[in-house]
Amino acid sequence: DDASVRAVHGGAVGFADAFTGFGTLVILDHGSSNYSLYGYLSSASVKQGDRVESGAELGKVGQAPGGTSALYFEMRIDGKSVDPVQWLKAR
C-alpha cells in the first residue's frame, strides 16, 4: 500500500499531472511566490485549481526513475529552490 503524500501548507493546486522525469507531479501555490513541489507520485488525488488545507492528501508515493519508492520534494520561493526545513517546523 503506497504511503500518502500530504501538503506541508495550504494552497492552490497549480499543477497536477504527469511531468517528464518526475512521474506524477503536484505543485502547490502558497501565495507570495511560494511553491511546494511533490514528485514521483504514483497518482494524484487533487486536480489543478483545487484548494487544499495543510495536511490534505495530494496523492500516493510512487517510484523514482531508479525504481525505488521515493518522494521528490522541493520548496521554491521567488523561483529559487530553498531549504525546506524552515517550512517543516511547527508554527
N, C-alpha and C positions, 0 to 999 in steps of 0.2 A: 504494500500500500504506500503510495507516494505521499511524502510529507507536504503539508500545506505551506504556502508562501503567503506571508501577511504584510500588509502595508505598515511601514515604520511610522508614518504620519498620514493624516487625512489629506485628500486632494482630489483632483480630477484626472481621470484616465485619459492621457494624451495619445497613447498608442497601445494596442493590444492585438498582436498578430505575429505571424512568422517573420523573422528578420535574419538574413544570412549571417551565419556564424554564431547566432545566439539562440537558435531554436525558436520557441515562442517567447517574445519579449513584451513586457508590460512597462510602460513609462508613466509615472505619476507626476503631475504638475502640482506642486505645493504652493504656487504663487511666488511673487518676488524673485523670479528666475531661479527657483529651487526645484530640482527634479530628483526623483529616485528611479533607478532602473533595475529591473528584475529579469534576468535572462536564464536560458537553458530550461525554461519551464516545459513540462510535457503537455500542459493545457492551461488556458486562461479561463478564469471564472468571472471576468469582467469584460466590458467592451468599451471602445473609445466613446468618450462623452459621459461615462458613468461617474458619479461622485462617490467616494468611499471614505469611511471613517478610519482612524488609526486602528490597526489590528484586524481590519477586514481581510478576508481571504481573497487573494488575487489570482491564485492558480496552484498548480502542483509542481513539486520539484521534478525535473527531468534529467537528461544526461548531457554532460559536456561533450564537445567534439571527440574527446578521447574515449568516450563510452562509460565514464564513471558518473555516478549520481552527483549532481552539483547544482549550485545556485550561483549565478553571476549577479553580484550586487554592486551598485555604484551610486554615489551621490554626485550631482552636478549643481554647482552654483555659478551663475553668470557664465555658463558654458564650459566651466573648468571642473575637472574631476577633483573632489576633495576627500579628505579622510572622513569616513562616515561615523567615527567614534562619537564625535560631538552630537550627532543626531540620534544615537542609540542610547544615550544616557537618560535616566529618568528626569522629567522636568517638574 
